[in-house]
Amino acid sequence: MRHYAPAEVATVLERLLEEPSLARGVVHHEIVPGRAAETVPLPDWLDPRLAGGLRARGVDRLYRHQAQAIEAVRAGEDVVVVTPTASGKTLCYVVPALQALADDPSARALFLFPTKALGQDQVAELGELARAAGLAVNASTYDGDTPAPVRSAVRAAGQIVVTNPDMLHAAILPHHTKWFQLFEQLRIIVVDELHTYRGVFGSHVANVLRRLLRICAHYGSRPVIVCCSATIGNPAELAAALTGRPARLVDRNGAPSGERHLLLVDPPLLDPASGARGSSLTLAARWALPFLRAGRQTIVFGRSRTAVELLLTGLREALREGLGPRSRLRGYRGGYLPTERRSIERGLRDGELLGVVATSALELGVDIGALDVAILAGYPGSIAATWQRMGRAGRRRGTSVAVLVASGARVDQYVIHHPEFLLASPPEEAHLDPDNLHVLLAHLKAAVFELPFAPGERFGALPADDLLAFLAEEGLVRQAGDGRWYWSSENFPASAVSLRTAAQENVVIVDTTGPRPRVIGEVDLFSAQTLVHEDAIYLHESAQFHVDRLDWDERKAYVRRVDVDHYTQADVAVTLKPLDVFASVPAPGGSRAHGEVMVASLASIYKKLKFGTNENVGWGPIHLPEIELQTTAYWLTVETGPAGWRRADLDAALLGAGRAIQAVAAVLLMVDPRDLGLVAQVRSPHQERPTIYLYEAVPGGVGLAERLFARHTTLVADAAALVAACPCEVGCPSCTGPRLEPEVDGKALALRLLALLAPGQAVAPLASPAA
């Protein structure tokens, strides 16, 4: 019988590093010393009730960054606060909002959070501080879960309205006449988790804020905007792009922190010939177990829903065998119902739960209290996301540990063996394009529905007249005798626009095991084709469910509880066709181009893989319609030359070189590797030559393809360096990807092709990443 004796974090880490099989895998161990707090007194002008409330909650002094932000808001400046997780960013906007209400109870504030969960957290925290201060404050969430009677009360009397961009877009702005008390007296707008507003979603939200500020101006208010963000490379630029206004940057963190150990761990090399490595999930579990057994609160991050459920199952089994705290370990990911997620968050805050296995759903600022250990099973795909997850461990006092366990993937291997990339590189920049024509037109329709446009009035960078004239030709708007443009269609424009365009619909998962069917979760449409196709094994809270039927048209998957020794993994076939070429120029060995493409994905078959060994124990077909994605891509076309290639060799060379280029692209652009898809064609129907495509995995693209096109030379040279420097013999998952044909030397073929594309380039270390 094992014993579960409480132990300090440092003691457990010391024991782990004395275990040879674990210590061998530690590639880098950095100790970040603790930091003392930088504080200033509470400002003299603060309402005595609010100052008393802060002191009652243990806040006698403000951290320097809090004081700077609060003073900037008082001076009427927009501000963007960028400090690490758990540094007290919330007070930067809660104090100004409560001060405004203490000065004038008719004042209003609007808090925007990217998810409902964050909004509900903030209402609870606001209420506690207001009660401690003796202030009667009506702070309410207004989201999809708010009952109709409560909605009317929030509209009439809500002093602080907490919502998300989707509700603001579809339920508040189009009905602004019902919200005139809010818009007439709006003093503060809060945009939290600023770093999440990037790409297509960020472009939509920027236009929603344009509409919001236009309505505020109509009602005579000019609110101050407070943005809060995790660490990114260009916070002030992003805030300005999102709000259309310059903001003062506050980024000097004044919060204290304890000593932190950062470890980069590589799974053992099982077969030098093939480059096969041990499982990152198994290794992450081995690092997590001793901390859980010592009673240290631990969070383990998986990169996918399936990874989370496999980790959770393995850890619970290990704890069950040793009579450990199995019931105090929970999973947390998208697809769990809101009540489940709230219960898990509460359990972590009050210490009832000892551990949680999570996806990026817990990366955002959901309040889960102070944890001791964070273990990442696989590189999350960006420096910012890595620090966000590691930041979940190590609050203000005491030692904490963060462990990044690499997988065999090419990007993971690069990061793990170049610690300076993670520890010394600036974090990624976040980019958006609010003037993307598709996005701009969609919100211009909504804006003219809300308020008529005067001649020459701007919407974004330019006057809107030309676009309004285009909409008039479509019969959607009309220009009246006074020159103003009015909405003239019966349609409700906001309802036709999804801010999160990757998937507008979700598939609901219905458990039919019991006497009455019950909804246990949901998945987006793109994930549904691989997670809940018929005969899939769907994992939920480490329980297994067999998908009996997927009603694609009704968006419902019917499942029942089973107990089997395997899980399923779907293969997706991807086809691509160019729609428009934005630029094309000759390049060594061929040509390079970028443009608009249509990508079609079709889930074709699934495999049954045994838990633990991943042994393939069966397969089956998937019968689902194709899903299309219109996006942008960068591609390079190869002139194979007179020497010629065997078709099979060329196929292997294109795929191997393409995978290396894909990995380097993710590092150079500092984006998640999953943001870039790969298609290699031996004879492209459109180019009529061998072609490698890298496409953006979001609708419409966010400008990555154009940046790859510009960095083509570095991209190809670094891909050649990555493959040449890999210690494997004939290609492996860390350079050219999994070997599909055992007798084919994928490494030599990829290098031969890359030598054509980058002639004369010496094989050198990879170039420094640049945002």
Secondary structure, 3 states (H helix, E strand, C coil): CCCCCCCCHHHHHHHHHCCHHHHCCEEEEEEECCECCCEEECCCCCCHHHHHHHHHCCCCEEEHHHHHHHHHHHCCCCEEEECCCCCCCCHHHHHHHHHHHHHCCCCEEEEECCCHHHHHHHHHHHHHHHHHHCCCCCEEECCCCCCHHHHHHHHHHCCEEEECHHHHHHHHHHHHHHHHHHHHCEEEEEECCHHHCCHHHHHHHHHHHHHHHHHHHHHCCCCEEEEEECCCCCHHHHHHHHHCCCCEEECCCCCCECCEEEEEECCCEEECCCCEECCHHHHHHHHHHHHHHCCCCEEEECCCHHHHHHHHHHHHHHHHHCCCCHHHEEEECCCCCHHHHHHHHHHHHCCCCCEEEECHHHCCCCCCCCECEEEEECCCCCHHHHHHHHCCECCCCCCEEEEEECCCCHHHHHHHHCHHHHHHCCCCCCCCCCCCHHHHHHHHHHHHHHCCECCCCECCCCECHHHHHHHHHCCCEEECCCCCEEECCCCCHHHHCCCCCCCCCEEEEEECCCCCCEEEEEEEHHHHHHHCCCCCEEEECCEEEEEEEEECCCCEEEEEEECCCEEEEEEEEEEEEEEEEEEEEEECCEEEEEEEEEEEEEEEEEEEEECCCCCEEEEEECCCCCEEEEEEEEEEEECCCCCCCCHHHHHHHHHHHHHHHHHHHHHHHCCCHHHEEEEEECCCCCCCCCEEEEEECCCCCCCHHHHHHHCHHHHHHHHHHHHHHCCCCCCCCCCCCCCCCCCCCHHHHHHHHHHHHCCCCCCCCCCCCCC
